Amino acid sequence: MTVYDQERPLFLSALLDYCEQGVLPMHTPGHKQGGRMHQIFAEALRNWGVKLDIDPPVLWGPEGEVLPSCLLLRAREKAASLFGAKRTFFLTNGTTAGIQAMFLAAAKDGRVVIPRQTHGSVLGALILSGADPVILPPEGTSTDLPDSRLPQDQLQSVLESGSISAVFSQNPSYYGFASDLAPMVKAAHQAGVPVLVDEAHGPHFTFSRDLPPSALEQGADLVAQSTHKLLTSLTGSSMLHLSGDLISEEEVARFVELVQSTSPSFLLLASLEATVYQYQAIGGEITSQVLELAQDLRKRLQPIPGLRVLGESEVRELGYEYWDPTKVVLDCSGTGLTGLEVAELLRKEYLIQVEMADFARILLILGPGDDVSSISRLELALEDLVARNHRKGEVPRVPLPRGGGEMALTPREAYFSPMEVVAPTQAVGRISAGIVAPYPPGIPVVIPGEVISEEQIEYVVRLSTFGFRITGADSGIRVVRE
């Protein structure tokens, strides 16, 4: 990595100065700079090089003023400029908080267009905001890959019907597939409707023309990004970007405040600030290095028998305009092993943890912390794994339900209705009061308010037999009490 020289981040500097002053902490947190943490946990932090006194609840300046807001202002302004936003908000409750804030600001108690196959955090935002979803079916032809694109013709028809508060899209998908958002944005803006985008897996798009264009670049109004997923901040730190004039800055700001903790982690805030300074200086260089590693890894894995590395041709066949090469998707079905089996073998026998697995595939995510040794170790492990465990025949494809029953209640109405828990087979024909989703990737099979279909239950039961973790179905399925 190139050594870079830049101005010192103000918030991080104040945090480090505080640690070095020898302040007697007659304030929270209760561990008092690590003095009474569990010994094993405290030792682990020290071994990892974490200063235990870097966790204060607030910082004071020399005149007694509270510092975080003014110190972070420059970093937030830099972030807005860096990503092409009018205003950027730092989030310490993850991208989920950003999605909740965008729905509250743009679609509270209104009607919002969403794709049927979208992340579970969106349903939480619907429940909190009271928004009434207009759910559109998947656009693509793939039967076993989640597709969160909005069909343009149906979207246009819905927009022409009026009374739409916002249009929501998830882009890219967990697998790194991305679509052209410009037609959707144009249609929505012509109707005076803002576009909200969950870009959790695309914060790095800004830094290379070899990646899909970012949602902000394509005109989206509110964009939530998981800065920790593909950049370098700590887990749980994210950003929410505002652009255009269709949504009030003040509305977004007050709802960001509502969904955030009043005691944010200073470590998370400092890591967001540091990431902004780092990527302003060498973001393009970092991203280029990750792309080069991804290209190298793809070449190394191509010859392994039974593995198919999804690339541009496969993505085009699925109907996507763009794709993210740093998301390495391996179809394992030619080995006779399910993606779940390959993921489990990698973890248990080779100490390699993949991002996620489904019936046929595993997903490997490359980021700034990877290097040549990372991909060499992965290559050798997969070669050995396939050689030792290859089975004849291919793994069968299990199609995703393309939809559910009719929406009998809004997600908020259903979630707060009196409910009961029933066995899956008894849930058919009942109104769902909860979210049922295999995780990862967290795409709901059943959403609150819809009448549960037999197809949905058959899919959930089959997933369970293959070892998927199903949230919302551990001890039965929550349905509205009759």
Secondary structure, 3 states (H helix, E strand, C coil): CCCCCCCCCHHHHHHHHHHHCCCCCCCCCCCCCCCCCCHHHHHHHHHCCCCCCCCCCCCECCCCCECHHHHHHHHHHHHHHHHCCCEEEEECCHHHHHHHHHHHHHHCCCEEEEECCCCHHHHHHHHHHCCEEEEECCCCCCCCCCCCCCCHHHHHHHHHHCCCCEEEEECCCCCCEECCCHHHHHHHHHCCCCEEEECCCCHHHHHCCCCCCCCCCCCCCEEEECHHHHCCCCCCCEEEEECCCCCCHHHHHHHHHHHCCCCCCHHHHHHHHHHHHHHHHHHHHHHHHHHHHHHHHHHHHCCCCCCEECCHHHHHHCCCCEECCCEEEEECHHHCCCHHHHHHHHHHHHCCCCCEECCCEEEEECCCCCCHHHHHHHHHHHHHHHHHHCCCCCCCCCCCCCCCCCECCCHHHHHCCCEEEECHHHCCCCEECCCEEECCCCCCCECCCEECCHHHHHHHHHHHHCCCCEECCCCCEEEECC
